[in-house]
Amino acid sequence: MKNLKKLNRGKLKSVNGGAVCNENCPPGPYGPGPDFPRSCEAYNALPKCCQSKVLVHMDCVDGGGLS
């Protein structure tokens, strides 16, 4: 435990994957129906790096809905 080292914000972002997304990610929430301001189609059109940063209903995610 003595070998712990503090990371600056830039390094921490790169470890967590936060520094690799240069897209302008529009906020959610995304979901089906009129209760959501953005649709599932809009969610699926987002770049992969943005999809992990927005609030989304489970029916929009592949395999989320029960069939």
CHARMM internal coordinates of N, CA and C (Angstrom, degrees):
IC EDIT
DIST 1 N 1 CA 1.4560
DIST 1 CA 1 C 1.5269
ANGL 1 N 1 CA 1 C 111.66
DIST 1 C 2 N 1.3192
ANGL 1 CA 1 C 2 N 117.89
DIHE 1 N 1 CA 1 C 2 N -13.98
DIST 2 N 2 CA 1.4590
ANGL 1 C 2 N 2 CA 119.97
DIHE 1 CA 1 C 2 N 2 CA -178.88
DIST 2 CA 2 C 1.5216
ANGL 2 N 2 CA 2 C 112.08
DIHE 1 C 2 N 2 CA 2 C -76.17
DIST 2 C 3 N 1.3239
ANGL 2 CA 2 C 3 N 118.28
DIHE 2 N 2 CA 2 C 3 N -15.44
DIST 3 N 3 CA 1.4565
ANGL 2 C 3 N 3 CA 121.50
DIHE 2 CA 2 C 3 N 3 CA -176.18
DIST 3 CA 3 C 1.5229
ANGL 3 N 3 CA 3 C 113.03
DIHE 2 C 3 N 3 CA 3 C -90.08
DIST 3 C 4 N 1.3193
ANGL 3 CA 3 C 4 N 118.09
DIHE 3 N 3 CA 3 C 4 N 14.00
DIST 4 N 4 CA 1.4617
ANGL 3 C 4 N 4 CA 120.16
DIHE 3 CA 3 C 4 N 4 CA 178.61
DIST 4 CA 4 C 1.5190
ANGL 4 N 4 CA 4 C 110.13
DIHE 3 C 4 N 4 CA 4 C -69.76
DIST 4 C 5 N 1.3174
ANGL 4 CA 4 C 5 N 115.64
DIHE 4 N 4 CA 4 C 5 N 142.73
DIST 5 N 5 CA 1.4565
ANGL 4 C 5 N 5 CA 120.78
DIHE 4 CA 4 C 5 N 5 CA -176.95
DIST 5 CA 5 C 1.5195
ANGL 5 N 5 CA 5 C 108.60
DIHE 4 C 5 N 5 CA 5 C -132.35
DIST 5 C 6 N 1.3155
ANGL 5 CA 5 C 6 N 117.04
DIHE 5 N 5 CA 5 C 6 N 137.24
DIST 6 N 6 CA 1.4618
ANGL 5 C 6 N 6 CA 120.29
DIHE 5 CA 5 C 6 N 6 CA 177.94
DIST 6 CA 6 C 1.5238
ANGL 6 N 6 CA 6 C 109.70
DIHE 5 C 6 N 6 CA 6 C -73.81
DIST 6 C 7 N 1.3378
ANGL 6 CA 6 C 7 N 115.54
DIHE 6 N 6 CA 6 C 7 N 140.41
DIST 7 N 7 CA 1.4605
ANGL 6 C 7 N 7 CA 121.29
DIHE 6 CA 6 C 7 N 7 CA 177.01
DIST 7 CA 7 C 1.5198
ANGL 7 N 7 CA 7 C 109.22
DIHE 6 C 7 N 7 CA 7 C -107.38
DIST 7 C 8 N 1.3223
ANGL 7 CA 7 C 8 N 116.38
DIHE 7 N 7 CA 7 C 8 N 139.72
DIST 8 N 8 CA 1.4598
ANGL 7 C 8 N 8 CA 117.94
DIHE 7 CA 7 C 8 N 8 CA 174.75
DIST 8 CA 8 C 1.5251
ANGL 8 N 8 CA 8 C 109.13
DIHE 7 C 8 N 8 CA 8 C -77.98
DIST 8 C 9 N 1.3171
ANGL 8 CA 8 C 9 N 117.45
DIHE 8 N 8 CA 8 C 9 N 169.34
DIST 9 N 9 CA 1.4662
ANGL 8 C 9 N 9 CA 121.64
DIHE 8 CA 8 C 9 N 9 CA -174.87
DIST 9 CA 9 C 1.5263
ANGL 9 N 9 CA 9 C 112.83
DIHE 8 C 9 N 9 CA 9 C -60.34
DIST 9 C 10 N 1.2979
ANGL 9 CA 9 C 10 N 117.38
DIHE 9 N 9 CA 9 C 10 N -39.31
DIST 10 N 10 CA 1.4649
ANGL 9 C 10 N 10 CA 120.59
DIHE 9 CA 9 C 10 N 10 CA -179.54
DIST 10 CA 10 C 1.5228
ANGL 10 N 10 CA 10 C 112.13
DIHE 9 C 10 N 10 CA 10 C -62.25
DIST 10 C 11 N 1.3174
ANGL 10 CA 10 C 11 N 116.35
DIHE 10 N 10 CA 10 C 11 N -45.80
DIST 11 N 11 CA 1.4702
ANGL 10 C 11 N 11 CA 120.11
DIHE 10 CA 10 C 11 N 11 CA 178.52
DIST 11 CA 11 C 1.5177
ANGL 11 N 11 CA 11 C 111.22
DIHE 10 C 11 N 11 CA 11 C -67.60
DIST 11 C 12 N 1.3283
ANGL 11 CA 11 C 12 N 117.20
DIHE 11 N 11 CA 11 C 12 N -38.49
DIST 12 N 12 CA 1.4586
ANGL 11 C 12 N 12 CA 120.42
DIHE 11 CA 11 C 12 N 12 CA 179.74
DIST 12 CA 12 C 1.5252
ANGL 12 N 12 CA 12 C 110.84
DIHE 11 C 12 N 12 CA 12 C -64.07
DIST 12 C 13 N 1.3295
ANGL 12 CA 12 C 13 N 117.32
DIHE 12 N 12 CA 12 C 13 N -40.04
DIST 13 N 13 CA 1.4643
ANGL 12 C 13 N 13 CA 120.36
DIHE 12 CA 12 C 13 N 13 CA 177.27
DIST 13 CA 13 C 1.5223
ANGL 13 N 13 CA 13 C 110.96
DIHE 12 C 13 N 13 CA 13 C -62.67
DIST 13 C 14 N 1.3116
ANGL 13 CA 13 C 14 N 116.99
DIHE 13 N 13 CA 13 C 14 N -40.62
DIST 14 N 14 CA 1.4596
ANGL 13 C 14 N 14 CA 118.90
DIHE 13 CA 13 C 14 N 14 CA -179.08
DIST 14 CA 14 C 1.5260
ANGL 14 N 14 CA 14 C 111.45
DIHE 13 C 14 N 14 CA 14 C -68.73
DIST 14 C 15 N 1.3166
ANGL 14 CA 14 C 15 N 117.73
DIHE 14 N 14 CA 14 C 15 N -32.24
DIST 15 N 15 CA 1.4615
ANGL 14 C 15 N 15 CA 120.67
DIHE 14 CA 14 C 15 N 15 CA 176.86
DIST 15 CA 15 C 1.5208
ANGL 15 N 15 CA 15 C 109.96
DIHE 14 C 15 N 15 CA 15 C -68.30
DIST 15 C 16 N 1.3294
ANGL 15 CA 15 C 16 N 117.23
DIHE 15 N 15 CA 15 C 16 N -42.37
DIST 16 N 16 CA 1.4570
ANGL 15 C 16 N 16 CA 121.93
DIHE 15 CA 15 C 16 N 16 CA -178.06
DIST 16 CA 16 C 1.5240
ANGL 16 N 16 CA 16 C 113.22
DIHE 15 C 16 N 16 CA 16 C -83.68
DIST 16 C 17 N 1.3116
ANGL 16 CA 16 C 17 N 119.12
DIHE 16 N 16 CA 16 C 17 N -3.92
DIST 17 N 17 CA 1.4526
ANGL 16 C 17 N 17 CA 121.80
DIHE 16 CA 16 C 17 N 17 CA 179.68
DIST 17 CA 17 C 1.5152
ANGL 17 N 17 CA 17 C 113.55
DIHE 16 C 17 N 17 CA 17 C 85.68
DIST 17 C 18 N 1.3096
ANGL 17 CA 17 C 18 N 118.52
DIHE 17 N 17 CA 17 C 18 N 9.17
DIST 18 N 18 CA 1.4529
ANGL 17 C 18 N 18 CA 121.31
DIHE 17 CA 17 C 18 N 18 CA -177.67
DIST 18 CA 18 C 1.5149
ANGL 18 N 18 CA 18 C 113.96
DIHE 17 C 18 N 18 CA 18 C -76.53
DIST 18 C 19 N 1.3091
ANGL 18 CA 18 C 19 N 117.71
DIHE 18 N 18 CA 18 C 19 N -19.89
DIST 19 N 19 CA 1.4558
ANGL 18 C 19 N 19 CA 120.50
DIHE 18 CA 18 C 19 N 19 CA -176.27
DIST 19 CA 19 C 1.5225
ANGL 19 N 19 CA 19 C 112.68
DIHE 18 C 19 N 19 CA 19 C -90.36
DIST 19 C 20 N 1.3174
ANGL 19 CA 19 C 20 N 118.36
DIHE 19 N 19 CA 19 C 20 N -5.46
DIST 20 N 20 CA 1.4570
ANGL 19 C 20 N 20 CA 120.03
DIHE 19 CA 19 C 20 N 20 CA -174.81
DIST 20 CA 20 C 1.5237
ANGL 20 N 20 CA 20 C 113.10
DIHE 19 C 20 N 20 CA 20 C -92.63
DIST 20 C 21 N 1.3113
ANGL 20 CA 20 C 21 N 119.02
DIHE 20 N 20 CA 20 C 21 N -10.58
DIST 21 N 21 CA 1.4614
ANGL 20 C 21 N 21 CA 121.77
DIHE 20 CA 20 C 21 N 21 CA -178.13
DIST 21 CA 21 C 1.5241
ANGL 21 N 21 CA 21 C 109.41
DIHE 20 C 21 N 21 CA 21 C -100.21
DIST 21 C 22 N 1.3240
ANGL 21 CA 21 C 22 N 116.27
DIHE 21 N 21 CA 21 C 22 N 109.85
DIST 22 N 22 CA 1.4582
ANGL 21 C 22 N 22 CA 120.94
DIHE 21 CA 21 C 22 N 22 CA 179.95
DIST 22 CA 22 C 1.5208
ANGL 22 N 22 CA 22 C 111.85
DIHE 21 C 22 N 22 CA 22 C -102.16
DIST 22 C 23 N 1.3163
ANGL 22 CA 22 C 23 N 117.59
DIHE 22 N 22 CA 22 C 23 N 13.22
DIST 23 N 23 CA 1.4575
ANGL 22 C 23 N 23 CA 122.57
DIHE 22 CA 22 C 23 N 23 CA -178.55
DIST 23 CA 23 C 1.5271
ANGL 23 N 23 CA 23 C 110.15
DIHE 22 C 23 N 23 CA 23 C -84.01
DIST 23 C 24 N 1.3225
ANGL 23 CA 23 C 24 N 115.89
DIHE 23 N 23 CA 23 C 24 N 155.66
DIST 24 N 24 CA 1.4556
ANGL 23 C 24 N 24 CA 121.52
DIHE 23 CA 23 C 24 N 24 CA 172.31
DIST 24 CA 24 C 1.5216
ANGL 24 N 24 CA 24 C 106.56
DIHE 23 C 24 N 24 CA 24 C -90.23
DIST 24 C 25 N 1.3143
ANGL 24 CA 24 C 25 N 117.30
DIHE 24 N 24 CA 24 C 25 N 100.92
DIST 25 N 25 CA 1.4600
ANGL 24 C 25 N 25 CA 122.29
DIHE 24 CA 24 C 25 N 25 CA -173.86
DIST 25 CA 25 C 1.5297
ANGL 25 N 25 CA 25 C 110.53
DIHE 24 C 25 N 25 CA 25 C -86.64
DIST 25 C 26 N 1.3437
ANGL 25 CA 25 C 26 N 117.81
DIHE 25 N 25 CA 25 C 26 N 114.97
DIST 26 N 26 CA 1.4594
ANGL 25 C 26 N 26 CA 119.92
DIHE 25 CA 25 C 26 N 26 CA 177.84
DIST 26 CA 26 C 1.5241
ANGL 26 N 26 CA 26 C 110.28
DIHE 25 C 26 N 26 CA 26 C -70.67
DIST 26 C 27 N 1.3277
ANGL 26 CA 26 C 27 N 117.30
DIHE 26 N 26 CA 26 C 27 N 141.96
DIST 27 N 27 CA 1.4624
ANGL 26 C 27 N 27 CA 119.84
DIHE 26 CA 26 C 27 N 27 CA -177.89
DIST 27 CA 27 C 1.5215
ANGL 27 N 27 CA 27 C 111.62
DIHE 26 C 27 N 27 CA 27 C -70.04
DIST 27 C 28 N 1.2990
ANGL 27 CA 27 C 28 N 116.57
DIHE 27 N 27 CA 27 C 28 N 157.59
DIST 28 N 28 CA 1.4703
ANGL 27 C 28 N 28 CA 122.48
DIHE 27 CA 27 C 28 N 28 CA 177.34
DIST 28 CA 28 C 1.5034
ANGL 28 N 28 CA 28 C 109.91
DIHE 27 C 28 N 28 CA 28 C -90.63
DIST 28 C 29 N 1.2637
ANGL 28 CA 28 C 29 N 118.29
DIHE 28 N 28 CA 28 C 29 N -152.36
DIST 29 N 29 CA 1.4520
ANGL 28 C 29 N 29 CA 126.33
DIHE 28 CA 28 C 29 N 29 CA 4.18
DIST 29 CA 29 C 1.5230
ANGL 29 N 29 CA 29 C 111.90
DIHE 28 C 29 N 29 CA 29 C -82.56
DIST 29 C 30 N 1.3131
ANGL 29 CA 29 C 30 N 114.88
DIHE 29 N 29 CA 29 C 30 N 155.00
DIST 30 N 30 CA 1.4571
ANGL 29 C 30 N 30 CA 122.56
DIHE 29 CA 29 C 30 N 30 CA 178.64
DIST 30 CA 30 C 1.5227
ANGL 30 N 30 CA 30 C 108.17
DIHE 29 C 30 N 30 CA 30 C -111.34
DIST 30 C 31 N 1.3232
ANGL 30 CA 30 C 31 N 116.51
DIHE 30 N 30 CA 30 C 31 N 138.96
DIST 31 N 31 CA 1.4551
ANGL 30 C 31 N 31 CA 119.20
DIHE 30 CA 30 C 31 N 31 CA 179.15
DIST 31 CA 31 C 1.5111
ANGL 31 N 31 CA 31 C 112.37
DIHE 30 C 31 N 31 CA 31 C -178.69
DIST 31 C 32 N 1.3410
ANGL 31 CA 31 C 32 N 115.83
DIHE 31 N 31 CA 31 C 32 N 173.16
DIST 32 N 32 CA 1.4648
ANGL 31 C 32 N 32 CA 120.94
DIHE 31 CA 31 C 32 N 32 CA -179.80
DIST 32 CA 32 C 1.5227
ANGL 32 N 32 CA 32 C 111.19
DIHE 31 C 32 N 32 CA 32 C -81.65
DIST 32 C 33 N 1.3004
ANGL 32 CA 32 C 33 N 115.82
DIHE 32 N 32 CA 32 C 33 N 148.49
DIST 33 N 33 CA 1.4581
ANGL 32 C 33 N 33 CA 120.66
DIHE 32 CA 32 C 33 N 33 CA 172.91
DIST 33 CA 33 C 1.5164
ANGL 33 N 33 CA 33 C 114.40
DIHE 32 C 33 N 33 CA 33 C 87.40
DIST 33 C 34 N 1.3318
ANGL 33 CA 33 C 34 N 115.42
DIHE 33 N 33 CA 33 C 34 N 177.50
DIST 34 N 34 CA 1.4655
ANGL 33 C 34 N 34 CA 121.30
DIHE 33 CA 33 C 34 N 34 CA -174.71
DIST 34 CA 34 C 1.5287
ANGL 34 N 34 CA 34 C 114.19
DIHE 33 C 34 N 34 CA 34 C -76.98
DIST 34 C 35 N 1.3219
ANGL 34 CA 34 C 35 N 118.25
DIHE 34 N 34 CA 34 C 35 N -8.18
DIST 35 N 35 CA 1.4635
ANGL 34 C 35 N 35 CA 120.55
DIHE 34 CA 34 C 35 N 35 CA -179.29
DIST 35 CA 35 C 1.5245
ANGL 35 N 35 CA 35 C 112.79
DIHE 34 C 35 N 35 CA 35 C -76.58
DIST 35 C 36 N 1.3121
ANGL 35 CA 35 C 36 N 117.35
DIHE 35 N 35 CA 35 C 36 N -11.44
DIST 36 N 36 CA 1.4598
ANGL 35 C 36 N 36 CA 121.76
DIHE 35 CA 35 C 36 N 36 CA -177.35
DIST 36 CA 36 C 1.5240
ANGL 36 N 36 CA 36 C 109.42
DIHE 35 C 36 N 36 CA 36 C -113.86
DIST 36 C 37 N 1.3364
ANGL 36 CA 36 C 37 N 117.41
DIHE 36 N 36 CA 36 C 37 N 137.29
DIST 37 N 37 CA 1.4696
ANGL 36 C 37 N 37 CA 119.99
DIHE 36 CA 36 C 37 N 37 CA -179.73
DIST 37 CA 37 C 1.5283
ANGL 37 N 37 CA 37 C 113.66
DIHE 36 C 37 N 37 CA 37 C -71.39
DIST 37 C 38 N 1.3262
ANGL 37 CA 37 C 38 N 117.97
DIHE 37 N 37 CA 37 C 38 N -21.12
DIST 38 N 38 CA 1.4704
ANGL 37 C 38 N 38 CA 121.38
DIHE 37 CA 37 C 38 N 38 CA 179.63
DIST 38 CA 38 C 1.5255
ANGL 38 N 38 CA 38 C 109.46
DIHE 37 C 38 N 38 CA 38 C -128.41
DIST 38 C 39 N 1.3201
ANGL 38 CA 38 C 39 N 116.06
DIHE 38 N 38 CA 38 C 39 N 146.20
DIST 39 N 39 CA 1.4682
ANGL 38 C 39 N 39 CA 121.40
DIHE 38 CA 38 C 39 N 39 CA -172.90
DIST 39 CA 39 C 1.5317
ANGL 39 N 39 CA 39 C 111.86
DIHE 38 C 39 N 39 CA 39 C -87.88
DIST 39 C 40 N 1.3229
ANGL 39 CA 39 C 40 N 114.57
DIHE 39 N 39 CA 39 C 40 N 168.72
DIST 40 N 40 CA 1.4696
ANGL 39 C 40 N 40 CA 120.70
DIHE 39 CA 39 C 40 N 40 CA 174.85
DIST 40 CA 40 C 1.5230
ANGL 40 N 40 CA 40 C 110.72
DIHE 39 C 40 N 40 CA 40 C -65.57
DIST 40 C 41 N 1.3274
ANGL 40 CA 40 C 41 N 116.91
DIHE 40 N 40 CA 40 C 41 N -33.86
DIST 41 N 41 CA 1.4655
ANGL 40 C 41 N 41 CA 120.29
DIHE 40 CA 40 C 41 N 41 CA 178.21
DIST 41 CA 41 C 1.5276
ANGL 41 N 41 CA 41 C 110.36
DIHE 40 C 41 N 41 CA 41 C -62.86
DIST 41 C 42 N 1.3364
ANGL 41 CA 41 C 42 N 115.96
DIHE 41 N 41 CA 41 C 42 N -39.54
DIST 42 N 42 CA 1.4654
ANGL 41 C 42 N 42 CA 119.75
DIHE 41 CA 41 C 42 N 42 CA 177.68
DIST 42 CA 42 C 1.5297
ANGL 42 N 42 CA 42 C 110.58
DIHE 41 C 42 N 42 CA 42 C -65.50
DIST 42 C 43 N 1.3321
ANGL 42 CA 42 C 43 N 116.54
DIHE 42 N 42 CA 42 C 43 N -37.66
DIST 43 N 43 CA 1.4716
ANGL 42 C 43 N 43 CA 120.51
DIHE 42 CA 42 C 43 N 43 CA 177.12
DIST 43 CA 43 C 1.5259
ANGL 43 N 43 CA 43 C 110.74
DIHE 42 C 43 N 43 CA 43 C -63.34
DIST 43 C 44 N 1.3273
ANGL 43 CA 43 C 44 N 116.67
DIHE 43 N 43 CA 43 C 44 N -45.35
DIST 44 N 44 CA 1.4620
ANGL 43 C 44 N 44 CA 120.37
DIHE 43 CA 43 C 44 N 44 CA -178.56
DIST 44 CA 44 C 1.5228
ANGL 44 N 44 CA 44 C 112.28
DIHE 43 C 44 N 44 CA 44 C -68.19
DIST 44 C 45 N 1.3290
ANGL 44 CA 44 C 45 N 117.77
DIHE 44 N 44 CA 44 C 45 N -20.43
DIST 45 N 45 CA 1.4631
ANGL 44 C 45 N 45 CA 121.49
DIHE 44 CA 44 C 45 N 45 CA 177.75
DIST 45 CA 45 C 1.5305
ANGL 45 N 45 CA 45 C 112.24
DIHE 44 C 45 N 45 CA 45 C -82.96
DIST 45 C 46 N 1.3314
ANGL 45 CA 45 C 46 N 117.59
DIHE 45 N 45 CA 45 C 46 N -11.46
DIST 46 N 46 CA 1.4631
ANGL 45 C 46 N 46 CA 120.92
DIHE 45 CA 45 C 46 N 46 CA 179.52
DIST 46 CA 46 C 1.5250
ANGL 46 N 46 CA 46 C 110.58
DIHE 45 C 46 N 46 CA 46 C -69.72
DIST 46 C 47 N 1.3305
ANGL 46 CA 46 C 47 N 117.11
DIHE 46 N 46 CA 46 C 47 N 150.46
DIST 47 N 47 CA 1.4687
ANGL 46 C 47 N 47 CA 119.17
DIHE 46 CA 46 C 47 N 47 CA 172.15
DIST 47 CA 47 C 1.5326
ANGL 47 N 47 CA 47 C 109.80
DIHE 46 C 47 N 47 CA 47 C -62.28
DIST 47 C 48 N 1.3115
ANGL 47 CA 47 C 48 N 116.80
DIHE 47 N 47 CA 47 C 48 N 153.12
DIST 48 N 48 CA 1.4711
ANGL 47 C 48 N 48 CA 121.43
DIHE 47 CA 47 C 48 N 48 CA -177.28
DIST 48 CA 48 C 1.5247
ANGL 48 N 48 CA 48 C 111.86
DIHE 47 C 48 N 48 CA 48 C -56.95
DIST 48 C 49 N 1.3221
ANGL 48 CA 48 C 49 N 118.00
DIHE 48 N 48 CA 48 C 49 N -35.83
DIST 49 N 49 CA 1.4632
ANGL 48 C 49 N 49 CA 119.20
DIHE 48 CA 48 C 49 N 49 CA -178.40
DIST 49 CA 49 C 1.5257
ANGL 49 N 49 CA 49 C 111.18
DIHE 48 C 49 N 49 CA 49 C -69.12
DIST 49 C 50 N 1.3231
ANGL 49 CA 49 C 50 N 118.06
DIHE 49 N 49 CA 49 C 50 N -28.07
DIST 50 N 50 CA 1.4675
ANGL 49 C 50 N 50 CA 120.84
DIHE 49 CA 49 C 50 N 50 CA 177.40
DIST 50 CA 50 C 1.5229
ANGL 50 N 50 CA 50 C 111.50
DIHE 49 C 50 N 50 CA 50 C -79.17
DIST 50 C 51 N 1.3240
ANGL 50 CA 50 C 51 N 117.03
DIHE 50 N 50 CA 50 C 51 N -31.49
DIST 51 N 51 CA 1.4594
ANGL 50 C 51 N 51 CA 119.91
DIHE 50 CA 50 C 51 N 51 CA -177.37
DIST 51 CA 51 C 1.5201
ANGL 51 N 51 CA 51 C 111.68
DIHE 50 C 51 N 51 CA 51 C -61.23
DIST 51 C 52 N 1.3122
ANGL 51 CA 51 C 52 N 117.77
DIHE 51 N 51 CA 51 C 52 N -28.65
DIST 52 N 52 CA 1.4630
ANGL 51 C 52 N 52 CA 120.26
DIHE 51 CA 51 C 52 N 52 CA -179.93
DIST 52 CA 52 C 1.5229
ANGL 52 N 52 CA 52 C 112.50
DIHE 51 C 52 N 52 CA 52 C -83.36
DIST 52 C 53 N 1.3368
ANGL 52 CA 52 C 53 N 117.72
DIHE 52 N 52 CA 52 C 53 N -5.33
DIST 53 N 53 CA 1.4622
ANGL 52 C 53 N 53 CA 120.66
DIHE 52 CA 52 C 53 N 53 CA -175.92
DIST 53 CA 53 C 1.5188
ANGL 53 N 53 CA 53 C 114.12
DIHE 52 C 53 N 53 CA 53 C -110.03
DIST 53 C 54 N 1.3251
ANGL 53 CA 53 C 54 N 118.84
DIHE 53 N 53 CA 53 C 54 N -1.71
DIST 54 N 54 CA 1.4623
ANGL 53 C 54 N 54 CA 120.72
DIHE 53 CA 53 C 54 N 54 CA -176.03
DIST 54 CA 54 C 1.5244
ANGL 54 N 54 CA 54 C 110.78
DIHE 53 C 54 N 54 CA 54 C -115.57
DIST 54 C 55 N 1.3188
ANGL 54 CA 54 C 55 N 115.67
DIHE 54 N 54 CA 54 C 55 N 159.58
DIST 55 N 55 CA 1.4581
ANGL 54 C 55 N 55 CA 122.44
DIHE 54 CA 54 C 55 N 55 CA 177.13
DIST 55 CA 55 C 1.5202
ANGL 55 N 55 CA 55 C 108.70
DIHE 54 C 55 N 55 CA 55 C -82.24
DIST 55 C 56 N 1.3338
ANGL 55 CA 55 C 56 N 116.25
DIHE 55 N 55 CA 55 C 56 N 128.17
DIST 56 N 56 CA 1.4618
ANGL 55 C 56 N 56 CA 120.37
DIHE 55 CA 55 C 56 N 56 CA -175.03
DIST 56 CA 56 C 1.5231
ANGL 56 N 56 CA 56 C 109.72
DIHE 55 C 56 N 56 CA 56 C -141.62
DIST 56 C 57 N 1.3305
ANGL 56 CA 56 C 57 N 116.03
DIHE 56 N 56 CA 56 C 57 N 144.66
DIST 57 N 57 CA 1.4643
ANGL 56 C 57 N 57 CA 122.02
DIHE 56 CA 56 C 57 N 57 CA 175.68
DIST 57 CA 57 C 1.5211
ANGL 57 N 57 CA 57 C 108.45
DIHE 56 C 57 N 57 CA 57 C -73.57
DIST 57 C 58 N 1.3357
ANGL 57 CA 57 C 58 N 117.12
DIHE 57 N 57 CA 57 C 58 N 145.97
DIST 58 N 58 CA 1.4673
ANGL 57 C 58 N 58 CA 119.82
DIHE 57 CA 57 C 58 N 58 CA -175.79
DIST 58 CA 58 C 1.5231
ANGL 58 N 58 CA 58 C 113.35
DIHE 57 C 58 N 58 CA 58 C -64.35
DIST 58 C 59 N 1.3391
ANGL 58 CA 58 C 59 N 118.95
DIHE 58 N 58 CA 58 C 59 N -21.35
DIST 59 N 59 CA 1.4619
ANGL 58 C 59 N 59 CA 120.73
DIHE 58 CA 58 C 59 N 59 CA 178.46
DIST 59 CA 59 C 1.5282
ANGL 59 N 59 CA 59 C 112.53
DIHE 58 C 59 N 59 CA 59 C -70.23
DIST 59 C 60 N 1.3230
ANGL 59 CA 59 C 60 N 117.84
DIHE 59 N 59 CA 59 C 60 N -18.93
DIST 60 N 60 CA 1.4644
ANGL 59 C 60 N 60 CA 121.09
DIHE 59 CA 59 C 60 N 60 CA 179.78
DIST 60 CA 60 C 1.5246
ANGL 60 N 60 CA 60 C 112.36
DIHE 59 C 60 N 60 CA 60 C -82.29
DIST 60 C 61 N 1.3031
ANGL 60 CA 60 C 61 N 117.02
DIHE 60 N 60 CA 60 C 61 N -22.26
DIST 61 N 61 CA 1.4588
ANGL 60 C 61 N 61 CA 121.72
DIHE 60 CA 60 C 61 N 61 CA -176.43
DIST 61 CA 61 C 1.5208
ANGL 61 N 61 CA 61 C 108.82
DIHE 60 C 61 N 61 CA 61 C -84.83
DIST 61 C 62 N 1.3259
ANGL 61 CA 61 C 62 N 117.22
DIHE 61 N 61 CA 61 C 62 N 141.42
DIST 62 N 62 CA 1.4676
ANGL 61 C 62 N 62 CA 121.13
DIHE 61 CA 61 C 62 N 62 CA 178.53
DIST 62 CA 62 C 1.5208
ANGL 62 N 62 CA 62 C 109.94
DIHE 61 C 62 N 62 CA 62 C -55.36
DIST 62 C 63 N 1.3161
ANGL 62 CA 62 C 63 N 116.08
DIHE 62 N 62 CA 62 C 63 N 126.38
DIST 63 N 63 CA 1.4513
ANGL 62 C 63 N 63 CA 120.95
DIHE 62 CA 62 C 63 N 63 CA -179.99
DIST 63 CA 63 C 1.5147
ANGL 63 N 63 CA 63 C 113.95
DIHE 62 C 63 N 63 CA 63 C 82.30
DIST 63 C 64 N 1.3375
ANGL 63 CA 63 C 64 N 117.82
DIHE 63 N 63 CA 63 C 64 N 2.86
DIST 64 N 64 CA 1.4620
ANGL 63 C 64 N 64 CA 120.37
DIHE 63 CA 63 C 64 N 64 CA -177.41
DIST 64 CA 64 C 1.5098
ANGL 64 N 64 CA 64 C 113.96
DIHE 63 C 64 N 64 CA 64 C -78.25
DIST 64 C 65 N 1.3258
ANGL 64 CA 64 C 65 N 117.00
DIHE 64 N 64 CA 64 C 65 N -36.14
DIST 65 N 65 CA 1.4597
ANGL 64 C 65 N 65 CA 120.33
DIHE 64 CA 64 C 65 N 65 CA -178.95
DIST 65 CA 65 C 1.5153
ANGL 65 N 65 CA 65 C 111.64
DIHE 64 C 65 N 65 CA 65 C -85.79
DIST 65 C 66 N 1.2979
ANGL 65 CA 65 C 66 N 116.75
DIHE 65 N 65 CA 65 C 66 N 146.49
DIST 66 N 66 CA 1.4635
ANGL 65 C 66 N 66 CA 120.82
DIHE 65 CA 65 C 66 N 66 CA 177.36
DIST 66 CA 66 C 1.5128
ANGL 66 N 66 CA 66 C 109.08
DIHE 65 C 66 N 66 CA 66 C -87.98
DIST 66 C 67 N 1.3141
ANGL 66 CA 66 C 67 N 116.82
DIHE 66 N 66 CA 66 C 67 N 129.53
DIST 67 N 67 CA 1.4644
ANGL 66 C 67 N 67 CA 120.82
DIHE 66 CA 66 C 67 N 67 CA -179.12
DIST 67 CA 67 C 1.5028
ANGL 67 N 67 CA 67 C 110.82
DIHE 66 C 67 N 67 CA 67 C -115.64
END
COOR INIT
IC SEED 1 N 1 CA 1 C
IC BUILD
